[in-house]
């Protein structure tokens, strides 16, 4: 499967996230406000963890034909965040998960929802996935709102990467019904 290298939304353009995007992703991982949404202690990620994540994303693209995209402003090309679909093992089951993160100074503008919706559209329409999961720390209300706006439904509480999370799921049928298609 070749994958979908580029996509666009009304306000953004996106392309496959690669090691060349290290500086932007590293900057995002240094924001304490962002890290509080991704970890309990809110500490910035060490550089080697960011680098390893980019390497793993490229391997994921080669293996599955999809992964994360880097999103930029359509007009200025300014880095806004990253989002996409990744395969995970959740409680012993292979699951495709939706992930998204927006650079802190662009929060509360609907960008996470726009990134996530574009990723889901690829997942359901191009990749023909039957279901996508997403999860977040219990107190990350903004991320939960994004999931709920997109039609995800709460499933259960889980432990992911050693942290408590709330797991949500969205089926392809519910995605299509919610889009009025």
C-alpha positions as CSV (number, residue, x, y, z in Angstrom):
1,X,0.0,0.0,0.0
2,X,1.6,3.3,-1.1
3,X,-0.2,5.5,1.4
4,X,-1.5,9.1,1.2
5,X,1.5,11.3,1.3
6,X,-0.2,14.7,1.3
7,X,-3.6,16.1,2.2
8,X,-5.3,19.4,2.8
9,X,-8.1,21.0,4.8
10,X,-9.8,24.3,4.5
11,X,-7.0,26.0,6.5
12,X,-4.1,23.6,6.4
13,X,-1.8,21.5,4.2
14,X,-0.2,18.3,5.4
15,X,2.4,15.9,4.3
16,X,3.9,12.8,5.6
17,X,5.8,13.4,8.9
18,X,9.5,12.6,8.4
19,X,12.8,13.0,10.3
20,X,13.3,16.3,8.4
21,X,10.5,17.7,10.6
22,X,12.5,17.2,13.8
23,X,12.9,20.9,14.6
24,X,9.2,21.6,14.5
25,X,8.2,18.5,16.4
26,X,10.9,19.0,19.0
27,X,9.7,22.6,19.6
28,X,6.2,21.2,20.2
29,X,7.5,18.7,22.6
30,X,9.2,21.5,24.6
31,X,5.9,23.2,25.5
32,X,4.9,22.3,29.1
33,X,1.3,23.1,28.2
34,X,1.3,20.5,25.4
35,X,3.2,17.9,27.5
36,X,0.6,18.2,30.2
37,X,-1.9,16.8,27.7
38,X,0.4,13.9,26.8
39,X,2.0,12.9,30.2
40,X,1.2,13.1,33.9
41,X,4.3,15.1,34.8
42,X,4.1,17.5,31.9
43,X,7.9,17.4,31.4
44,X,9.3,18.1,27.9
45,X,10.3,15.0,25.9
46,X,14.1,14.4,25.7
47,X,15.4,15.0,22.2
48,X,16.2,11.3,21.6
49,X,12.6,10.4,22.3
50,X,11.4,12.8,19.7
51,X,14.0,11.5,17.2
52,X,13.0,7.9,17.9
53,X,9.3,8.8,17.4
54,X,10.0,10.2,14.0
55,X,12.0,7.1,13.0
56,X,9.1,4.9,14.2
57,X,6.6,6.9,12.2
58,X,8.6,6.4,9.0
59,X,8.8,2.7,9.7
60,X,5.0,2.7,10.4
61,X,4.4,4.3,7.0
62,X,6.6,1.7,5.2
63,X,4.8,-1.2,7.0
64,X,1.2,0.1,6.9
65,X,1.0,2.7,4.2
66,X,-0.3,5.4,6.6
67,X,0.9,7.2,9.7
68,X,1.3,10.8,11.0
69,X,1.2,14.0,8.9
70,X,2.7,17.4,9.8
71,X,0.2,20.2,9.4
72,X,1.1,23.7,8.3
73,X,-0.9,26.8,7.7
74,X,-2.2,26.9,4.1
75,X,-1.0,30.5,3.5
76,X,2.1,31.0,5.6
77,X,3.3,27.3,5.9
78,X,3.8,27.9,9.6
79,X,3.9,24.6,11.6
80,X,0.6,24.0,13.4
81,X,0.9,20.4,14.7
82,X,0.8,16.8,13.8
83,X,-2.0,14.3,13.4
84,X,-2.8,10.9,11.9
85,X,-3.4,7.3,12.3
86,X,-1.2,4.7,14.0
87,X,-1.5,1.0,14.7
88,X,-1.2,0.2,18.4
89,X,-1.8,-2.8,20.7
90,X,-4.5,-1.8,23.2
91,X,-5.2,-4.4,25.8
92,X,-3.8,-7.1,23.5
93,X,-5.8,-6.1,20.5
94,X,-4.4,-4.5,17.3
95,X,-6.1,-1.1,17.0
96,X,-5.8,1.9,14.7
97,X,-5.6,5.0,16.8
98,X,-6.2,8.6,15.9
99,X,-3.6,11.0,17.3
100,X,-3.3,14.7,17.2
101,X,-1.4,17.6,18.8
102,X,-1.5,21.3,18.1
103,X,1.2,23.8,18.9
104,X,0.2,25.7,22.0
105,X,-0.2,29.1,20.6
106,X,-2.8,27.8,18.1
107,X,-5.1,26.1,20.6
108,X,-8.8,26.9,20.8
109,X,-9.2,27.6,17.0
110,X,-10.6,24.2,15.9
111,X,-7.4,23.0,14.4
112,X,-7.2,19.7,16.3
113,X,-10.7,18.9,15.1
114,X,-9.8,19.8,11.5
115,X,-6.6,17.7,11.6
116,X,-8.4,14.8,13.2
117,X,-11.3,15.0,10.7
118,X,-9.0,14.9,7.7
119,X,-7.1,11.9,9.2
120,X,-10.4,10.1,9.8
121,X,-11.6,10.8,6.3
122,X,-8.4,9.2,4.9
123,X,-8.8,6.3,7.4
124,X,-12.5,5.5,6.6
125,X,-12.7,6.5,2.9
126,X,-9.3,5.7,1.5
127,X,-8.0,2.9,3.9
128,X,-11.5,1.5,4.5
129,X,-10.9,1.0,8.2
130,X,-13.9,-0.4,10.0
131,X,-13.1,1.4,13.2
132,X,-10.7,3.9,14.8
133,X,-10.0,4.4,18.5
134,X,-8.6,7.4,20.3
135,X,-7.7,8.0,23.9
136,X,-6.6,10.7,26.3
137,X,-5.7,11.4,29.9
138,X,-8.9,11.6,31.9
139,X,-8.5,15.3,32.7
140,X,-7.8,16.4,29.1
141,X,-11.2,17.8,28.5
142,X,-10.2,19.6,25.3
143,X,-9.1,16.4,23.6
144,X,-12.3,14.6,24.8
145,X,-14.4,17.4,23.3
146,X,-12.5,16.9,19.9
147,X,-13.3,13.2,20.0
148,X,-17.0,13.8,20.9
149,X,-17.4,16.5,18.2
150,X,-16.2,13.9,15.6
151,X,-18.6,11.3,16.8
152,X,-16.4,9.1,19.0
153,X,-18.1,7.3,21.9
154,X,-16.6,6.6,25.2
155,X,-15.8,2.9,25.5
156,X,-13.7,2.2,28.7
157,X,-10.9,3.3,30.9
158,X,-7.5,1.8,30.0
159,X,-3.8,2.1,30.9
160,X,-1.7,3.2,28.0
161,X,2.0,3.8,28.2
162,X,1.7,3.3,31.9
163,X,-0.9,6.1,32.3
164,X,-4.6,6.1,32.9
165,X,-6.6,7.0,29.8
166,X,-10.2,7.2,28.6
167,X,-10.7,5.1,25.4
168,X,-13.2,6.2,22.7
169,X,-14.2,4.4,19.5
170,X,-15.7,5.5,16.2
171,X,-17.0,3.1,13.5
172,X,-16.9,3.8,9.8
173,X,-20.7,3.6,9.7
174,X,-21.1,6.2,12.5
175,X,-18.5,8.5,10.7
176,X,-20.5,8.3,7.5
177,X,-23.8,8.9,9.3
178,X,-22.3,11.9,11.2
179,X,-21.1,13.4,7.9
180,X,-24.5,13.2,6.3
181,X,-23.2,11.0,3.5
